């Protein structure tokens, strides 16, 4: 929905004028109209096609400008994660120019909150006035969705993984294409003198497989070249592009990064088209994009053969700072999410809560937000291990690795964080295999199970509003017949004993056997402190009930108390 003078375009063809001055865009730069932004994209694409890019290096001074003055991208682009279609490279854009969101199939099918919230942030907070949705020829996700669509016409089947869910969600596109019968024609640019690059070879399906360790070495070496200002991946020839089309992509790494225009993933790692499969949204998160992100990663590791997955955060992340600010504001005054952006920030509130818990009660917002960047990287890594059976099994077998990193906007250097500290624990847990969004978990984001898989005394406090959302989500799952709770394993039980309980809610319910409270709210052990008697009353149990509630709210930290009645209550009828 266009707002603030924003225009939305679908990409069409090239020509236009050249960019005379190569300067990074910051908040000190003049505002750019949608028409001017489109001209800049067309001019950049022309330079890319001709093999005469201008945005080949980034200096330390430019990086410091972007940190000190902040980003002001002229365009927000929703692109495909395909390694052959690196958005900033295609438009010869400098860091700061384009706010890039990417997933397999440039879709919102399973990433509405993430994509829309990110676009609202970019157009509303950062001032971008052009939004572009950029598809590409030979798109694996669209071809896969079309194939799945025709297969489903012959035989109906339920989605068993995030990837199948993603392809099924794109089925509507395939059906529409079938009805219109107007396929997009492949075309190659002509009439240009293209500069050939003899030394650098693009990765295709004909290239040798790369181990996770070798892929990590390639990322480190590329980042070093970027920091030194001696990049090798400065141009792409027509021959290289045709190789990628004819032989297909075989990226060595899949990266989940932030959409921030100052953190262009391929540029940071000096990567050629075909090297990296890139997923991006505001805050490099899965909070509102489970199906999209996990499905895309399952596609990249399973179908394309990538053996390294990296979650990449960055310093001064606007989404994380915004989520931290919103978290502190919610502690003072509760507020309902009114937009996708507010929902995105609220979904990241769990990260802010954990960062605040780590830093202690005296830490200020900026200090907590800086730490939350790293917490968020591990949070996303843990989410991938927890909610994708495919990724979990691949990590367990040694086929792939999931690692984390933080890009420093000031220095250009990436801090490589290694594996999640919780990896061994999550690999031994065979619980959830499908992302929460595919089970109907919506209001509170992913079910807040706690750092041990169940809520314990090690977890941060939950606001009454968030607790209520969790109860609503759980009841939705119960009604739909899609419970996400699983039996507590031995590690969860041990954590509950060692760390103690920290229920988010205390409930006074009826003892009626037809109204089992934990089942009704699809709750795990440790989540709800339950008091029950016939008629959910205090009439003859004042001391016991009130004393128990005071213990729960005072000693255990629960901030929501609910009194729950039920229809056809025998005690009330009697």
N, C-alpha and C positions, 0 to 999 in steps of 0.2 A: 504494500500500500504506500504510494508515494506521499511524502510529507516534507515540510521545511524546504519546498522548492526542489525536491529530489525527483529525478527522472529515472525510469527503469527501461533499459534497452536490451534486446536480444542481439547477440553479435552477428554482424553481416560482413561485408568485405572491407578492403583497405582504402586507398590513397589519401594523401593530404601533406601538410607542411612539416618541416624539420624542427627539432628542438634546438635552439641556438645555444642556450646556456645550461650546462649540467650542474644543477644545484639541488641539494636535498630539500624536500618540502618539510616545513615545520609549521607550528602555529603562528609564526611570524610571516609566513608566506601569504600572498594575496589569495582570496577565495577564488575558486575556479568554477565556472558555470558548467552545466552538463555538456553543452556543446563544445566548450574548450577541452574538457576532460576527454571527450570522444576523439577530438582532433589529436590529442597527445597519445592516446592509445593507437590510433591509426598510424601516426608518424613512427611510433616505437615499433609497431609490427612491420612497417616497411623496412626499417633499419635491420630488424631481425632477419627478414626474408633476404635482404641484399647481402647480409653478412658483414654489416658495418655498424655494430652496436656502439653506443656511447657509454652505457652504464656498465663498464667492465670492472672497475675497482671502486672500493669505498675507503676513504681515508679515515684516520683516527679523529681528525677534526670534524668530519661529517657525522661520524657516529656520536661524538660528544654533543653536536648541535641537536641531533634527534633526541638525545637523552635530556638535555637541559631545556630545550624549547618545546618538546613534545611533538607527537605526530599530527599531521593534518592531511591524510590521503585525499587525492582528488577523486578516487573511484573505489567502490567496494565490488569485488568480483567473486561470484560463486562458480568455482570451476571443478573439474574432475580430478581425482587423486592420481590419475594415470601418469606414470613417470615420464611419458613422452610429451606431456603437455604442461611444462612448468610455466605458470602464469606470468611471473615477473620477467622471465627470459623472453617469452613470446612477445611481450610488449616493451622489451628493453627498458625496464623500469628500475629506478634506484630504490634502495630502502627508503620508506617514507611515502612513496608514490601510491601504492595500491594496498588496500586492506583485503586479504585473500582468504576465502573460505573454501575448503576442498573436501570432498568425499567421493567415493566411487559412484559415478553417474551424475555428478553435480545436481543432486536431488534434495528435496526436503521431506521425502516420504517417511523416513525414520529419524529425522533430525530437525523437526519443526522448531522446537524451543531454542535449540542451539543456533540454527541458521538465522531464524527471524530475530532472536534476541541479539545476536552478533550484528546483524544489519541495522537494527534499531540503535545499537550503541554507536556504530560507525557513522550513520547519517545524523543521528540526534546529538551525540556527544562530540564526535570528531569533525563533523561538518562536511563530510563527503556528499556530493549532490548527484552523483551518477552511480547507479547500481547496474552491473552487468552480469547476466547469467551466460556462462561460456561453455558450450558443449564442444565435442571434437569428433572427427571422423574415426571409424573403427573402434568405437568405445566398447570395451569388454563388458562393462556393466549392462549397457543397453542391449548388446548382442546376447548376453546371458539371460537377461530378463525376457527378451523376445523368444529365445529358445524355450525358456521355462513356461512362458505364456502358451506356446503351441503345445507343449507337453501336457500342461494342465487341461487343455481343451480335450485331450484324449483320456486323461486319468487324473481325477482330483487327488491332491495330497496335502497334508498339513506341513507347515514349516517346522523343521527340527533344529534349525540353527539360525543365528543372526544373519548369515549370508543368504540362506534360503528366504528368510523374511524380507531382506532388502530386495532381492530379485522379484519376489512376489509383489512387493509394494510398487515396483516399477512396471508391473504387468499392465496397468492402466495406460501407460505410455505406449507399450507394444500394441495394445488393442486399438488405440486411436490411430497409430501409424498404419495398422492393417486396414482400417476403415478408409483412411484418406488415400492410401496407395500412392503416396508421393515421396519416395525415398530420397534422402539427401545424397546428391552426387558427390563423389570424391573428386577433388581437383588439386592440381599442383600449380604453384605460381610459375608464370613464364615471363620471358622478356627481361630477366634480371641477370647481371653478371654476378654469379655467386662465388664467394671466397671459399676455397676448399681448405680443410684442415687435415693434413696427411697424418700427423702424429697421433692425434687422439681418436680412439675408436669408441663408438657408442655401444652400450650393452644391449644385446638382443638375445633371443632364445638360442642363438648359435654360440653365445659366449659360455665359458666354463662357469660352473656353479661356484659361488663364493661362500665360504664358511662365515659364521657370525664374527669370529675373530678377525678375519681378513676384511670384512665389511667395516668393522669398527676402525681398523687401521686406515682404511680409505677415507672414512669420515674425519679422523684426526688429522690426516695429511692435508685433506681439502680445507679444513678449518685453519690450519697453520698457514696455508697459501693465502687464504682470505685475509687473515690478520696481517700478514706481511705485505699485502697489496700486490701479490704476484700470481694472480689467478691464471689457470690454463683454459678453463671452460668459458672462453669469451665469445666465441661464435659457433654457429651450427650451420653446416653446409646442406645443400639440397640432397646430396648423396647420403648424408647421415640420416636426414629425415625420411628418405625413401627406405633406407635399411630398417628403421624403426617400424615403418608401416608394413613392409614386406615380411620381415622376420619376427615382428612382435616384440613386446617389452619383456625384460627379465631383470627388474630392479634388484639391487643387492640388499636394499634396506627399505623398510616402511617407517615413516616418521609421523607421529601425531604432534603437530606444532600449533602455535597460537596464530591467529589471523592478523596480529599486529603488523602494520606495514613496515615497521622497523626491523622485523625479524624474518626476512625472506629465506626460507629453508635451503633451496638449491644454491643460493648465493653464498650463504654462510659456510656451506660445505664445498663450494667450488665444484658443483656437480653438473654433468652434462645431462641433457634430456635422455631418459632411459635408465638413469642411475638410481633415483629415489622415488618411491611411491609416497606422495605427501597428502596427509589429511590435516585440515586446519579449521579451527573455529576459535572464538574468543575464549581464551583461558585454557587451551589444549585439554579439554575436559570431555568426559563421557556423560556428564550429569543429565543432559537433555538430548543426547544423541547416541544412545546405546546401540540401537540396531544399525544405524548408519556407520558408526565408527567400527564396531566389532565386526559387522558384516563385511566392511571394506578390508579390514585387516585379515579376516579369514580368507577372502578372495586373493589378497596379495601373497600371503604365506602358502595357501593351499594350491591356488591355480597358477600363480606367477613364479613361485619358487623362492621368494625372499626369505632369508633365514635370520635376519636381525630386525627387531622392532624397537624403535626408540621413541620415548615420550620426551619431548623437548619443551621445557618452559623457558622463560626469559626474565631478567631483572626488570623492575619497574612495569610489571604487567598491569595494564589498566583494568582488565576484568578481575584480577585477583585483588587489586587495591579497592576496586568498587565493591566487591563482595565482602571484603573486610570492613569497609566503611558501613555497608548495609547491615552487617552482623552486629557491629557496635551500636548502630542506630536502633536495631530491633530490640536490643537489650533494654533500651530506654523506653521505647514505645512500639508496640506491635503494629504491623501494617500488612495488609493483603497485597499480593502481587497484582498489579493492574496491567502489566504488559509482558511480552515475551522476554524483554531485557531484564525486568525486575525478577521474573521467574528464573532466568539464567543466573543472576547474581545470588538469588536465594538458594538455588541449587548448589552453588559453590560455598554456601554458608558453613557446611560441614567441615570444609577445608579450613576456613577461618577459625571455626571453633577449636579445631585440633591445634592449629598454630598458636592460638591464644593460650590454650592449656599448656603447650610445650614451653611458651615464653614466660608464663606466670601472670598473675593478676595485675602486676604493676606495669607491664609492658604497654607502650602506646601503640596507636593504630599503625603507624608507618613501620615500626619494628616488627609487629605481628605480620603485616602484609608482606614484608621482605622475606620473612621465614615461610610464609604461606606459599610462596612460589615453589619452594622445594617440596613442601608437604603435598602440594597439588600434583606434582610430577609422580610421586610415589602413590598418591591416591588413585590416579588414572591407571598406573601400572597394576595396582592391586585389583582395580575394577576389571581390567582385561583378563587377569588370571581367574578372578572369581566368577565371571559371567560368560566366559567362552570355553566350552568344553574342548573345541578344536585347538585353540591356542594353548590351553592348559596341557593337553596331551602332547602337543608338539614340543613344549618346553620340557615336559617331564622326560620325553624320549631323547632330548638333546638335539632335535631337528632344528629348533629355533631358539633364540634368546630374546628376552625383553629387558631392555636397559633404559636408564634415564639420563637426562642431561639438562643443564641450565645455561642458556646463552646470555652472556654479559653484554648488554647494549653498549656500554662505555668502551670496553676493550676489544669487542668482537670475538673474544675467546669463549669456547664452550667448556663448561665444567662437566666432565663425564662422571655420573653418579653410580654407575654399575647397576646391579640387580636390586630389586626391592628387598628390604630386610625381612619382609613377611613371605617371601616367595616359597620357601620350604613348607611353611604352614599352609599356604593356600593350595599348593600342589597336592598336599595330603588330604584336602577336603573335597569330597566328591559331591558337594551339595548343588547349588544353582548352576544350570548349564545354559539357560537362555536369559538374555538381558531383561531387567525389570520392566522396561517399556513394552515388551512383547507379552508381559503377563498382566498388564493393566496398571502397573504402579506409576502414578503420575503426580499427585499433589506434592508429595514430599521427596520426589526424586527417588533414587535407589533406596530400598528399605534400609533404615539406619540400624544396621546390625552391630555396630561397634568394631573396634580395632581387632578384637579376638573372634569376630564372627557372631558374637552375642554381646549384648550390653553389659558392661561391668563397671566397677568403680574407676577403671582407667579411662573411661570415656567422658567427653565433655557433657555438660548439662544441656538439656533440650528445652527450648522455649515452649510455653503452653500451646502456641499456634502451630508449631512444628509437630508437637505430640498429637494434637488433634488431627492434623493432616495425615499422620502415620496411621491413626486409628481409622480414618475414613478410607485410606488406601487399602488397609488390611481387610476392612469389611467389604469393599468393592471386590477384592480378590475372592473372598469367601462366597459372596453372592454369585460371582461369575464361575465359581468352581475351578479357579486357577490359583490355589494357594502357593506361596513362594517359601513358606517356612519349612524347614527340614528338621529331622531329629538331631539333637545336639550330639556332636561327637565327643570323644574323650578329652580332646584339647579344649573344647568349649566348656565342658563341665569343670575341668581343672581351673580354667580361667575364672569361672564363676565362684569357685571355692577360694582361690588365692586372692583375687582382686575384689571380691564382694559384688553385690548387686547395685545397680543404678537405674531402676525402672523410670521410664519417661512419664508414666501415668499411674495413678492409684484409682482403682474402680471398685465401687460398692455395687454388687450385683445380687441377683436372686440365686438361691441355691438350686433352683429348678434344673433338673438334669438335661432339659432340652435347650438350655441357654449357656453352654460352656464358653466362658468369656474369652479365653486365649484362642479358641477355635474361631469364634465369631469375628475376632479382629486379626486372625492369621498371625499371631504373635509368637515369637521365640521365647524360650526361658530367659529371664532377666529383663524383659521389656515392660511387663505390667505387674503391679503389686495388687493382688486381688483379695477383696473382702466379700464374703457371701453369707447370706442367711435367707430364710424364707421371707419373701416380700421386700428384699433390699431396703431394710428399715433400720432405724436407730432406736425405735420405741423401747425395746427391752435390752438394748446392747450398747447404751451410750458410752460407757467407759471403754469397753473393748474396741468399738468402732472408732471413736474419736481418738483414743490413745494410739491405735494402729495408724490412723491417718496422720497424726502429729509426728509419729516416728518416721513414716514414709516421706513426708514433705520436709521435716526438719533434719533428720539424720541421713536419709538416702538421696535427698535432693530432687524428688519429683516435683514438678511445677504445675501439673494438671491433675485435678480430682474430678472424676466423673461418677455420677449416680445413674445406674442403668437399670431401667425396668424392662418388662417384656409383655407382649400380648398374652391373653389367656392365663394370667398369673393365678395359680390356685390359691395362694395366700390372700391376695387382694379380693378375689371372687368370694372366698370363704369369709 
